[in-house]
Amino acid sequence: ASTGQAGGSTSSSRRRRGGPQLPDNSQQAITVADPMRTTPRTWRTQRTELGNGTSGINGTTTEPQNLQVALPTTGSTKPAEMKLSKEEAEDLLADIVTPHDVDTMKRRAKEARNECCNMCCFCNFLVIFTITMFLEQYAPSARLADHLRAKLAGGSVPISTVSSVSTLYHYLEHGLIPVVYADDMDTRLASGPKNTLLPLDMSNRILGTMRLRQLRVSQADACQVSPMFQTYTIRCYPSWDGGSNSKESFGLGSKFSYSEDSNGAHHTGAFAQYPPDGFMQLLPTNGSRAAQAVRTLQQDGFMDSATRVIFAEFNIWSSNVGSYALVTIIVEFGATSLVKQSIDVLTLSERSFVPGGLGFPADICGFIFGIILMLYVWWFAIEELQEIWLKRLGYFLDIWNLMDWFNMVLLLVAFVVRVWNYSSAGNANLGQEALVDQSSFSSLRLLAERAELVLLLNAVNAVMLWTKATKYLRHLPIVKGLVRDFWGAIDMFVPFLLIIGVIFVGFMLAFNVGFGDKIWQMASPYRTGVYLCRTFVNDATLKSVYDLQPLFGALMILLFYVILLLVATSFLFAIIVDALFQSKYNPKDTSSNFFFQDITDKILDRLPLLMRRLEDKVAKEQGSPSGSGDGKQAGSLAGLPELPPIDEGVKIPSRGEVLRAIELMSGRILSEISIVSIEIKSELHEVCERVDQMQMAAEELTLRTESIRKEQAANLT
């Protein structure tokens, strides 16, 4: 139990309402149970007569066992014990504990219970979310994606050899088709008379066939450069920008026409973002016939100078693990003849588009836990809305509340996208068309993109939720100091981050302007920023910058290294050390959110000034001066002098600033008193020293006078 002080005076009518009358000149110990607490409590009190029929009672709490009241007496050393009833104890405690103290204790107890309930609910929610995320992971899907990438990259003609349209035809015929439509022992063993899906290897099969999809640009006129070629008319094929997308049929007899894919999704490549539509061609399911189809496409001019990107797409079904894989080989052709190649593999597990997946316990538990998470989210949302209704604007000044809404919105979006996938997959009838016709193709990319979006949202949520757990860890004594240090460091870290961000933007623009036309990674400010961030974490180098411009490049690299790597990191370490130092030697600050609390105080400090301006504006519109009326009349009746009006530019100090000013003023007064006392002591020491010197001089004169007297007496005799 904590130790406290309570004191005051009571009237003769309140001294003992219905309780036993205790004489003033006797010492007694009263042992009762404290009705305001669930456990007994001990009180040490003393009553003193104050006159006029009143008495004062001073009390302190000691051990949490019994209630004892000791009354002073003369001639008695042992206290007597007397049992009191509950009503008598309440009357006695009414003189010690005020109603305000009781209300405060009840309020704090209620807040503690609510905080404990919130902690328990959040811990349960976090555990369920973590288990659900672990159940969402499916290791066979990752192994399937690695296997397909290695298989496609290990062909006789690698995709890295593609540098033009002609080399792309060569890669399709001699590199890709022999891998996809392989005729070896594994595929012959996997294919049987009853199997209708074409095998890729022993464990994986192709859903349908392979599709080639092309996006083209329209030819532009008047591409000549003036004034050198202004007398000529030059046509060209511009870069891909969406507006230059060509949908006109081409080829012999316009055999190649533009088609739309409602189940496709946009793809973001190295040069641009491409839609899911285009000029599409399906290849046969036989290797030799597929190679002949590629040669036919080359003869008919399927790809030429207007081609900007080629997608080779096919779907894989792994029968052993029940997973799907969407394989896309992308070859992009830039307007400057630069070619970029990539292999994209997206995996889909059965649980991504079917509730409960394959019916395994992990799939069913993951689906059930997902429903429970949504129930938690709705409950949290209702509580947050109630808190908004109570706190109004002050609710949004707490960073934790904003983080709560961010988490809930992400969880709701992920759940809606998952349900959307369930509905779309149920209407798509995956694999049904491929079982009937091997030469068909059904795009699953839209489903795969949604499933990947759900995983990314859950990944962000995992970071945010476990970060939010630190909000409740601050109640632990061992973590409370670290949380206080962290929020104390934010006071300097946020301005530091702002300054470093501004400097980084300067370097980003400098490298983009200086080397954007020579280095592809710095062709745009966004790419330059990403590349510089990679260099900051030692994932890339700036050697290409030095190779192009040795002098200017070396200067830029040196400035970037010194400012952002040496000075910035050293300053960051200094901020951390300063926060630890302040926590160790200035333990008075117990707030856990200095930065945002300061912002909140500034906002609340300006509210009275804004309200005063609003009142003045309303008063001017009504034709009466501000501050007139009953308030002014009451002030004149009270005989108080009128104060000069407060200048609107003057900032009204807050309560914290006033307390700090009082503390500073009291400290200065104490220092002045200490200085005066030291000066007085030094003067007293000097006076004492002078008195001692005078006493020594008087004693010396006395000795000399005595010696002279003795000499004169001797001479006379």
C-alpha positions, 0 to 999 in steps of 0.5 A, a space after each residue: 500500500 502507498 503512504 499518503 497524508 490526509 488532514 483537515 477539520 470537522 464540525 462537532 456534528 460530523 465528528 462521529 455520526 452514529 459512531 461511538 464517542 471517543 474521549 479526547 484524553 485517551 489513546 485507542 487503536 481502532 481496527 476495522 476493514 476499509 470499505 473503499 478497498 477490497 483489501 484491508 488498509 491501515 491508517 495512523 491518525 491523530 486528533 487535535 483540538 482546534 477550538 470552537 468545537 472543532 478538531 483536526 485529524 491527520 492520518 497516514 497510510 501504512 500496511 495494507 491490513 487493518 485500520 488503526 486510529 491512535 489518539 494521544 493521551 497522557 499516562 498511557 502507553 498501550 493502545 486499546 483495541 475496539 472493533 467498529 462496524 462497517 457504518 462506523 468505519 465509513 463515518 470515520 473514513 469520511 473525516 479522512 478521505 474526501 469525496 474527491 479522493 474517492 472519485 479519483 481512485 475510482 476513475 483511476 481504477 476504471 482506467 486501469 481496468 480498461 487499459 488491461 482489457 485493451 491489452 488482453 484483447 490486442 494480445 489475442 488479436 495479435 496472436 491470431 493475426 500472426 498464426 493466420 499469416 503463418 498459415 498463409 505461407 505455402 512453401 511448395 509454391 515458392 519452390 515451384 517458382 524457383 524451379 520454373 525460373 531455373 528451368 526457363 533460364 537454363 535453356 540452350 539459348 538464354 533470354 539474355 541473348 535477345 537484343 533485337 526482333 530477329 534474336 527474339 524469333 531465334 530465342 522463341 524457336 530454339 530456346 523457349 519452345 524446346 523447354 516448354 514443349 520438351 520431348 524427353 523421358 520425363 514428359 513421355 512417362 508423365 503423359 498417358 492415354 487418359 491424361 489430357 493436360 500437356 506435361 511440362 515435366 514429371 510433376 507439372 502440367 500446362 493448362 492449355 497452351 502458350 500465348 504470344 501477346 504484342 503491344 505496338 505503337 502507331 507510326 508518327 509523321 513529321 519526326 524530322 529535326 529542324 532546321 537541319 531536316 526541315 525540308 524532309 518528311 521523316 516518319 518514326 515509331 515513338 516510345 510507349 506512352 499509352 496514347 501512342 498505342 496502336 489498335 489497327 490490324 496489320 499483316 497480310 490481309 489484316 490477319 493480326 487484329 487487336 483483342 481485349 483480355 477481361 481477365 488480364 492485369 496491367 504489367 509494370 515493366 522497365 520502360 512503361 506500364 502495359 495494359 492486358 490487351 494486345 495482338 494475340 497469337 496462340 501456339 500449338 501444343 506440339 513442339 515441332 508445330 509450335 516452332 513452325 508457327 513461330 517461323 510463320 509469324 516471322 515470315 508474316 511480319 508479326 513483329 517489326 519496328 512498331 513492336 514495343 513489348 512481347 509477352 509469352 504467357 502460359 499457365 502451370 498446374 502442379 498436381 502434387 501440391 495443388 498450386 498454380 504458376 503463371 509464367 510470363 516472359 517479357 521482352 521490351 523494345 525501347 525507342 532507342 533500340 534498348 532491349 530489356 528481358 525478364 521472367 515473371 512467375 506468380 504462384 497461386 495456392 488453392 486457398 487463394 481463391 477457394 475458401 478452405 483451400 484443399 480442405 487441409 487443417 491448416 487451410 480451414 484454420 486459416 479461413 476461420 482465423 480470417 473471419 475472427 480477425 474481421 470480427 475483431 476489426 469491426 469491434 475495434 472500429 466501433 470502439 474507435 468511433 465511440 472514442 472519436 465521439 468523446 474526444 472530438 478533435 483531440 482524438 486525431 492528435 494521438 499518433 497511435 489512433 491514426 495507426 489503429 485506423 491505418 491497420 483496420 483499413 488495410 485489413 478490411 481492404 485485404 479481406 474485401 480483395 480476398 472475397 472478390 477473388 473467391 467470387 471471380 475464381 468461382 465464376 472462372 471455372 479454372 482448368 475446365 476449358 483446358 481439359 476440354 481443349 488443350 489449344 485454349 488459353 485462360 489468363 489467371 493473372 488478375 487473380 494472381 495480382 489480387 492474391 499478391 496484393 493481399 499478401 503485400 497488405 498483410 506484410 505491411 500490417 504485420 510490421 504496423 501491428 507489431 510496432 503498435 505492440 510497443 504502445 503496451 510494452 511501455 507499461 512494463 518498468 523494464 521497457 518504460 525507460 527505453 520508450 521514453 528515450 525513443 520519444 525523447 529522441 524524436 524531438 531531434 530526429 524528425 528535424 534531422 530527417 527533414 534536413 537529410 531529406 532535403 539534402 537527398 533531394 538535392 543529390 537526386 536532382 544533381 545526379 539525374 541532371 548530370 548523368 540521366 542522359 547517360 545512365 539508364 538507372 538515373 533516367 528519371 528522378 524516381 529511378 535516381 532516388 531508388 539507385 542512391 538509396 541502394 548505394 546507401 545500403 551498399 546494394 549498388 555502386 557509383 563507379 559508372 558515374 566516375 567512369 563517365 565523368 572522372 572529375 565531376 563524378 568524383 566530386 559528387 561521389 565524395 560529397 554524397 559519401 561525406 554528407 550522407 554517410 559520414 556526417 548523417 550517420 554520425 549525427 544519428 548516433 549522436 542523437 541516440 547517445 544524447 537521448 540516453 544521456 538525457 534519460 539518465 541524468 534528467 529523469 524528471 521528464 516522464 512523458 512518453 510522447 514529447 514531440 507530438 505532445 508539444 505539437 498538441 500543446 501548441 495547437 491547444 494554446 492557439 485555440 483561445 486566440 482563435 476563439 477570441 478573434 471569432 468573437 470579435 468578428 461576430 461582435 463587429 458584424 452585430 455592431 457592438 464592440 468586443 468585450 462589452 456587456 455584462 462582463 464589463 459591467 460586472 467588472 465595474 461593479 466590483 471596483 476593479 480597474 480595467 485591464 488593457 486589451 491583450 494584443 492578438 500577436 501576444 502568445 498566451 502562455 500554456 500551463 506547462 510554460 507557466 510552471 516552467 517559468 515559476 520553477 525557473 524564477 524560484 531557482 533564480 531566487 534560491 540562487 540569489 539567496 545562496 549568493 547573499 548567504 555566502 557573502 554574509 558568511 564571508 563578511 562574518 568570517 572577516 569580522 571574526 578575524 578582525 576581532 581576533 586580531 584586536 584581541 591579540 593586540 589587546 593581550 599584547 598591550 596588556 603584557 607590555 604594560 605589565 612588564 613596564 609596571 614590573 620594571 618601574 617597581 623594581 627600579 623604585 625598590 
